[in-house]
Amino acid sequence: MSQAAAINTKLIDSLAQIILSLTDEEQQFLLQKIQHPALASEEIQRQREVLKRDIELGMEQLRQGDDHKPASTTDSR
């Protein structure tokens, strides 16, 4: 049993090193795979593309500033 525990410890150490060497994006992708293993890779890719578009849209809105705020936040009546 102690040999199996030693092997598992080595495996866990190796996995931790690999995970820590991943980029943030790769770590997020790995997390998705672990949390939702039943999702097809096509669905994950589709979700990533939607997220990228949402981020780009948000960045563009930030660049444009107050021009596109809802009336309720800019109207001080």
The 8 nearest C-alpha neighbors of each residue, nearest first, counted from 0:
[[1, 3, 2, 4, 5, 6, 7, 8],
 [2, 0, 4, 3, 5, 6, 7, 8],
 [1, 3, 5, 0, 4, 6, 7, 8],
 [4, 2, 6, 0, 1, 5, 7, 8],
 [3, 5, 1, 7, 2, 6, 8, 0],
 [6, 4, 2, 8, 3, 7, 1, 9],
 [5, 7, 3, 9, 4, 8, 10, 2],
 [8, 6, 10, 4, 9, 5, 11, 3],
 [9, 7, 5, 11, 10, 6, 12, 4],
 [10, 8, 12, 6, 7, 11, 13, 5],
 [9, 11, 7, 13, 8, 12, 14, 6],
 [10, 12, 14, 8, 13, 9, 7, 15],
 [13, 11, 9, 15, 10, 14, 8, 16],
 [14, 12, 10, 16, 11, 15, 9, 17],
 [13, 15, 11, 17, 16, 12, 18, 10],
 [14, 16, 18, 12, 17, 13, 11, 19],
 [17, 15, 13, 19, 14, 18, 20, 12],
 [16, 18, 14, 20, 15, 19, 13, 21],
 [19, 17, 15, 21, 20, 16, 14, 26],
 [18, 20, 16, 21, 17, 15, 22, 26],
 [19, 21, 17, 18, 16, 22, 15, 26],
 [22, 20, 18, 19, 25, 26, 23, 17],
 [21, 23, 25, 24, 26, 20, 19, 27],
 [24, 22, 26, 25, 27, 21, 28, 19],
 [23, 25, 27, 22, 26, 28, 21, 29],
 [24, 26, 28, 22, 27, 23, 21, 29],
 [25, 27, 29, 23, 28, 24, 21, 30],
 [28, 26, 30, 24, 29, 25, 23, 31],
 [27, 29, 25, 31, 30, 26, 24, 32],
 [30, 28, 26, 32, 31, 27, 25, 33],
 [29, 31, 27, 33, 32, 28, 34, 26],
 [32, 30, 28, 34, 29, 33, 35, 27],
 [31, 33, 36, 29, 35, 30, 34, 28],
 [34, 32, 30, 31, 35, 36, 29, 28],
 [33, 35, 31, 32, 30, 36, 29, 37],
 [36, 34, 32, 37, 33, 31, 38, 30],
 [35, 37, 32, 38, 33, 34, 31, 39],
 [36, 38, 35, 39, 32, 34, 40, 33],
 [39, 37, 36, 35, 40, 42, 43, 32],
 [38, 40, 42, 41, 37, 43, 36, 44],
 [39, 41, 43, 42, 44, 38, 45, 32],
 [40, 42, 44, 39, 43, 45, 38, 46],
 [43, 41, 45, 39, 44, 40, 46, 38],
 [42, 44, 40, 46, 45, 41, 47, 39],
 [45, 43, 47, 41, 42, 46, 40, 48],
 [44, 46, 42, 48, 43, 47, 41, 49],
 [47, 45, 43, 49, 44, 48, 50, 42],
 [46, 48, 50, 44, 45, 49, 51, 43],
 [47, 49, 51, 45, 50, 46, 52, 44],
 [50, 48, 46, 52, 47, 51, 53, 45],
 [49, 51, 53, 47, 48, 52, 46, 54],
 [50, 52, 48, 54, 53, 49, 47, 55],
 [53, 51, 55, 49, 54, 50, 56, 48],
 [54, 52, 50, 56, 51, 55, 57, 49],
 [53, 55, 57, 51, 56, 52, 58, 50],
 [54, 56, 52, 58, 57, 53, 51, 59],
 [57, 55, 53, 59, 54, 58, 52, 60],
 [58, 56, 60, 54, 59, 55, 53, 61],
 [57, 59, 61, 55, 60, 56, 54, 62],
 [60, 58, 62, 56, 61, 57, 55, 63],
 [61, 59, 57, 63, 58, 62, 56, 64],
 [60, 62, 58, 64, 59, 63, 57, 65],
 [63, 61, 59, 60, 64, 58, 57, 65],
 [64, 62, 60, 61, 59, 66, 65, 67],
 [65, 63, 61, 62, 66, 60, 67, 68],
 [64, 66, 68, 67, 63, 73, 61, 60],
 [67, 65, 64, 68, 63, 60, 69, 73],
 [66, 68, 65, 69, 64, 60, 63, 70],
 [69, 67, 65, 66, 70, 72, 73, 64],
 [68, 70, 71, 72, 67, 73, 74, 66],
 [71, 69, 73, 72, 74, 68, 67, 75],
 [70, 72, 69, 74, 73, 75, 68, 76],
 [73, 71, 70, 69, 74, 68, 75, 65],
 [72, 74, 70, 71, 75, 68, 69, 65],
 [75, 73, 71, 70, 76, 72, 69, 68],
 [76, 74, 73, 72, 71, 70, 69, 68],
 [75, 74, 73, 71, 72, 70, 69, 68]]
